[in-house]
Each structure stands twice: as structure tokens, then as C-alpha cells.
Amino acid sequence: MAAETENLSTLQLQFARFRRNRLAIASVWVLALIVLACFLGPFLFPFTGEDADFDYISAPIDFSSPHLFGTDDYGRDLLVRTLEGGRVSLTIGFLGALVAGGIGVLYGAVAGFTGGRTDSLMMRMVEILYGFPYVILVILLSLLFGGGNVALFAAIVFTLWLTPAVIVRSQAEGLARREFVEAARAGGMTSTGIVLRHIVPNCFSVVIVYGSLLVPEVILSESFLSFLGIGIKEPQASWGNLIQTGTSAMDTDLRLLLLPGAFLVAVLLCLNFIADGLRDAFDPNDR
């Protein structure tokens, strides 16, 4: 066993520790099932979430009817709308986290590696953007981009790359003085090559852990903005605007709130348990 451990890389050992976290692994499986349900589930039904069935307007839960979890006030199937809304929210969440994380990692790596005046100017820009209230900045950006899904995505990415940049910058600042970086400089490698081949890969552990926290933050941001009416607009569904619709009908039909709310809560809990597992597995002080 000791010999096998010695032959494993640090990254392999970290993922082996993650796999021993039963709650995190269970969360991975639950999250995978929800993602599959949202992306493939709507194709199992003969109608879409925007199709109105006037014979079943405001229908209750009935597993013997075509609409298993009933319909809304317009006769649209609630389960299909929830799954289609999940497709939108999850796509924005994962893609937004990937883009925002990528921008933040490259920005922070360049700032930390370059140092000096360039680093100071780049980080002052981050501090200025940090000073703007989040919701106001997103509203302004959404108006600037003309509204719509692309505008919402751009606004979320623009506001959430800041923290990864700060985290990676602190890591890159220390890596820039390491021996392997000095050796790369002496060997004639360009600054771009050093950043991409040495600085960024050596921040991988931090990026994985923070990236797992960024995904629920993006999903929650999209849901919150759609809840406020800034994000995804009707008739297109997202968990945010479905929950907004459900809250307005709480006194008459709690089902409209509970189904999308349950999906959103389940995804956020899974992502947080996965993030906790990754943090424990990649923590350099916990070996």
C-alpha cells in the first residue's frame, strides 16, 4: 500500500481523498441525476413547457393524467417547465462559472507574476469594481448589453471574476519567485509561456476548490436576478422566475413554488457538499 501511495501524484492522492468523502460522492450522484433529468427529461414528454393545455388549466398533482405535477394558470406543465428552467439555470451556472473562473485565473496569474506597477494597476481596477454594489452593477450591465439571456450571462460573468482573480494573484505572487520559474526564465521561456505552463497549473488546487463554490454562486445569482425580473423573462422558464411566479401564488397554489424551489435547494446543497469535500481533499494543512 505504501509503495502504491508513493507512485501516485499529489493530484491523484487528493482525488482519492475526495472519493472517501461519502457525502460528497453521494452529492455528485444526486447532482448528476438532476442534470440528466433537466437536460433529457423534457424530451420524454409530448409537449414543451410553453405549450398550453386548456383542458388542464391549474390542474393539481395527478399521476394518472398527462401532467404528473399539474399545470399552472396557463395550462403549462409544471414539471416540464421546471426541468426546462433547470436546463437554463444550470447552463448559466456551469458555463458562467467556467468563463468567470477562467478570466479571473488568467487575470490574477498575470498580475501576480508580473508584479510591480502593472500588478498594482490591475489590482486597483479590481478594487474599483468591488466598490460598486453588485445588484446595481448587474442592472447597469444588463441595460448596457440590451437585456436578454446573453446580457444576463455577461453581467454575471463580469461581476464574479473578481474573487478568483484576487485568490490566484496571491498564489501567483509566491510562485513567481520559485526556483522552477527562475529556471524557465533562464531557459528563455516567454512570460506568456511561464504563466500558462507553470503559474496557472500550480494554482490548480485552489482553482478547483473555488470553482466548486463559484457554480452555486452563479446559479443563485441568476435565480435571484430572474426573481427580481431582471434576468430570464417569460415565457422562457428558469428556476428564478418560476419561484417568483410561485411566491405570488403561495396563498392559492403552494405547488408552484415548492417544485422549482426543491430543485434549486437540492442543487445548491449538492454543490456545497461537493465544495466542502474538495476543500478537505485539497487542503494542504490536512494531510
Residue pairs with C-beta under 8 A, 6 or more apart in sequence:
5 13
8 16
11 204
11 205
14 205
14 281
14 282
15 281
17 280
17 281
18 24
18 25
18 277
18 278
18 280
18 281
19 25
21 277
21 280
21 281
23 273
23 276
23 277
24 273
24 274
24 276
24 277
24 278
25 277
26 273
27 269
27 270
27 271
27 273
27 274
27 277
28 270
28 274
30 266
30 270
31 267
31 270
31 271
31 274
34 86
34 263
34 266
34 267
34 270
35 90
37 83
37 86
38 83
38 84
38 86
38 87
38 90
38 263
39 87
39 90
41 80
41 83
42 48
42 49
42 80
42 83
42 84
42 87
45 77
45 80
46 66
47 53
47 66
47 77
47 80
48 80
48 84
49 76
49 77
49 80
49 81
49 83
49 84
49 85
49 237
50 76
50 235
50 236
51 76
51 77
52 74
52 75
52 76
53 66
53 67
53 71
53 75
53 76
53 77
54 75
55 75
56 65
56 66
56 67
56 70
56 71
56 75
57 71
57 73
57 74
57 75
58 70
58 71
58 72
58 73
58 75
58 253
59 65
59 67
59 70
59 71
59 75
60 70
60 255
61 68
61 69
61 70
61 255
62 68
62 70
66 77
67 77
67 78
67 79
68 79
69 77
69 78
69 79
69 82
69 255
69 259
70 78
70 255
71 77
71 78
72 78
72 81
72 245
72 256
73 249
78 255
78 256
78 259
79 259
81 237
81 242
82 237
82 239
82 242
82 259
82 260
82 263
84 237
85 232
85 237
85 238
85 239
85 241
85 242
85 260
86 239
86 260
86 263
86 267
88 149
88 232
88 236
88 237
88 238
89 219
89 222
89 223
89 238
89 239
89 240
89 264
90 219
90 267
92 149
92 152
92 153
92 156
92 218
92 219
92 222
92 238
93 215
93 216
93 218
93 219
93 222
94 215
94 218
95 153
96 153
96 156
96 157
96 160
96 218
96 222
97 160
97 211
97 214
97 215
97 217
97 218
98 211
99 157
100 156
100 157
100 160
100 161
100 164
100 214
100 218
101 161
101 164
101 207
101 210
101 211
101 214
103 157
103 161
103 164
103 165
104 161
104 162
104 163
104 164
104 165
104 167
104 168
105 164
105 165
105 168
105 200
105 203
105 207
106 195
106 200
107 122
107 126
107 161
107 165
107 168
107 169
108 164
108 165
108 166
108 167
108 168
108 169
108 170
108 171
108 172
109 168
109 169
109 172
109 195
109 199
109 200
109 203
110 122
110 172
110 195
111 118
111 119
111 122
111 123
111 165
111 169
111 172
112 119
112 168
112 169
112 170
112 171
112 172
112 173
112 174
112 175
112 176
112 199
113 172
113 173
113 175
113 176
113 191
113 194
113 195
113 199
114 122
114 191
115 173
115 176
119 169
119 173
123 166
123 169
126 162
126 165
126 166
129 137
129 159
129 162
130 162
134 159
135 225
135 228
137 155
137 158
137 159
138 155
138 156
138 159
138 221
138 225
138 230
139 230
141 151
141 154
141 155
141 158
141 159
142 151
142 152
142 155
142 225
142 230
144 151
145 151
145 154
145 155
149 232
149 236
152 222
152 225
152 226
152 230
152 231
152 232
155 225
156 218
156 221
156 222
156 225
159 221
160 214
160 217
160 218
160 221
163 210
163 214
164 207
164 210
164 211
164 214
167 206
167 210
168 203
168 206
168 207
171 202
171 203
171 206
172 195
172 199
172 203
175 181
175 198
175 199
175 202
175 203
176 199
180 198
181 194
181 198
181 199
184 193
184 194
184 197
184 198
185 194
189 197
205 282
205 284
206 282
208 278
208 282
209 275
209 278
209 279
209 282
212 271
212 274
212 275
212 278
212 279
213 275
215 271
216 267
216 268
216 271
216 272
216 275
219 239
219 264
219 267
219 268
219 271
220 268
222 231
222 232
222 238
222 240
223 231
223 238
223 239
223 240
223 243
223 264
224 240
225 231
225 240
226 232
226 238
226 239
226 240
226 241
226 244
227 240
227 241
227 243
227 244
228 244
229 241
229 244
231 238
231 240
231 241
232 238
232 240
232 241
233 241
234 241
239 260
239 261
239 263
239 264
242 256
242 259
242 260
243 257
243 260
243 261
243 264
245 256
246 254
246 256
246 257
246 258
246 260
246 261
247 257
249 256
249 257
250 257
280 286
